[in-house]
């Protein structure tokens, strides 16, 4: 791999694709990796303030709401959740530190919740953004004490007299050790330790001492009057936790399918020895020679969010109807703040089936040429999808509505090249690896040659419609 190819792979895995500036000025890998990390913690994404929440939280409204008002509040909550979704997507599009947002997206799938409370969702998202590149111990503890997680896994109902095991089970199975590395007795004992962990009406963590079981527990071979914090400490002492987290990070950032056990075990050892520093683990991956190999390049399928954010980072896009981005997430199968289960999104080949691949390959026409697409949706939303022939279960038309695409800077950049070089160079920007000559020749038959501007636009869209564009 030459330096440009290495930069392309790095920026696609650690972010949402290489920019034109980065394409034009590739950096030495160590310098490029260092540039990915924020110099200071990010500010919160705040759509709902604490003051707003204090006025509209259920406890404040309970005494003055009739049924109609309750329905309106629930409707407003759903809309606010969509608004936070869009706010985060725009942060991904506009950020100078895409690795921070990409890592937050990873943790959003790892610590998956679906509660329908926009204020709690917002608080958890900001935990991911602030702690996602720091120590896993801090991230695990903050997430475990978040109102979103405690509500989603029912720990609010975990009391001394009636233990609830949901949170205790998932903190081991999904968040730290992985299945098969604990017993049912460990779950029961951990649940006892987490009794009393709850949150108040403002979504802040509280410890209800009267509901806590302060008796002796035996967990993973240790005995004591453990609290929830003690359980987390014991989980972090287990080297299996570092292995499990490293395996998941490897799948997300390196390869969907190919797991090199020797490589992962070494990364996990270094992760454990670094006191679980996530940024150090990622630097170890991104600065390794093996990362920049032909087997890694093009071995991952872009997630729906990577695809949608990648479009918008490449070309400034203004959706006349912001809800279009929400509908696209639903159709493509990754609706932020609405994971399919507590296990999050599985990713990899599960992003693609015959229907979704066909839709992905035609999506550039819809976005960049404002064309309508016929689809068989998994979810219907009548704001922008209309039934054909009145049959709701058949194909429907997907209308993206009015979209403004600012091609000016993009076209100006490519005009620096000779026309005969453009197809090759734009391919080099957009695809993970070169196309075969036969495909390049076939593409040239469909390019719009009316003007140089139209030529650049058409070859860009044609390349985005290829299956190879779905890979990273």
C-alpha positions, 0 to 999 in steps of 0.5 A: 500500500502507498501512503495515500491508500493507507490514509484512505483506509485509516480515515474510513475505519477511524471516521467516515471516509477521506476528505478531499483535503486529506486525499490531496495531502496524505500524512505519515501514519503516526501523524495522521493517527495523532490528528484523529484524537481530540486535544480536549473533551468535547462539549455536550450535545444538548437539545434538551436542557435540565431546565426544560426537562424539569418542567416536562418530566412525568412527575412534574406533569402528572398532577396537571395532565389529562389523557389528551395532554399525556398523549401530546407529551409522548408525541413530543418525546418521540419527536425530540428523540428524532431531533437528537438523532439528527443533531448527532448525525450533523455532529458526525458530518461536521466534526473535526474529530470523526474518530470521537463520533465513530467511537461513540457510535460503537459504544452506542451499539455495545451499550444498547438501550431503547427507552423512548426518553430523549433526555436520558438518551441525550445524557447517555450519548454524551457519556459515550462522546466524553469517555469513548476514547478514555478509560473503559473503567470510567465509561463502564461505570458512568454508563452503568449508572446512567438513567437510560441503562438503569431504566432499560435493564430494570435496575430501578426495580432491583430491590433487596426484597425482590432482586431483578437480574436483568442488569447484572446478567447483561453487564457480564454477557454483553458489556464485559465478559461475554457469554460462558464466562460466569455462572447463574449464581454469579448473576444472582449474587451480582444482582444483590450487589446492584440493589439500590442503584437507581435514578431520581426524577432528574435522571441523576444516579442515586443509591437507595441504601434502604433497598440495598442488600448489604449481606455477604456475596460470592462473585467470580470466586471472591466473597465480601459485602459487595456493592455494585461498584465492587462488582464492576471492579472485579469484572475489570480485574478479569483478563477475559473482559479485556479480550471480549472488548478487544474482540468487539473493537476489532470487529468494528474497526478492523474486520467483520469476519476475519479474527486473528486470535494471536493478534487480538490476544496481544492487543487485549494484553496491551489493553489490560496493561494500559489500565483499559485505555481505549485510545491506546488500544485504537492507536495500537491498531491504527499504527500496526503494519498489519492493519494496512494490508490487502486483506484488511482493505475492503473487508468491511461493509459500511453501516447505514450511518457510515454510508449516510454520513459519508455522503454528507462529508463528501458533498454538502447536502441540505435536506429540505425535510430533515426527517428524510434522514430518519426514514433512510436510517429505518429503511437501511436498518440502523435507526439511532437510539432504536437498536433492535435489541439489548445486543445492539446491531450485529453489523457485517453481512447482516447490513446487506440482503438483496433488497437493501443492497439494491436500495443502497446502490440506487440511493445516490440517484435519489439523493444527488439526482432527486429520483424516486425509488421503489422499495419494499420497506421494513417500516412504513412512514407515510410522510415520504412513502406512498403506496403504489396501486393501493397495496400497502404490502407491495412496493412503495415509492420513496421520495427524498423530497427537495435536496440541495447539493453543493457541488462547487468545491468538489468540481473545482477540485477535480478540474485541476486534473486532465479529463482523461485522468478523472475517472481513475482519480475519482475512483481512487478517492471513492473506492477502497481499491482499484477497479478492473479495467473492464469495469472502468471501460464499462463505466465510461460508456455511461458518463455524461460528457456534455460538460466537464461539470456533468462529467465529474458529477456523473462519474461520481454518482456511477461509482457510488452505485457500485457494490464496491462503494459499500465496502470500506 
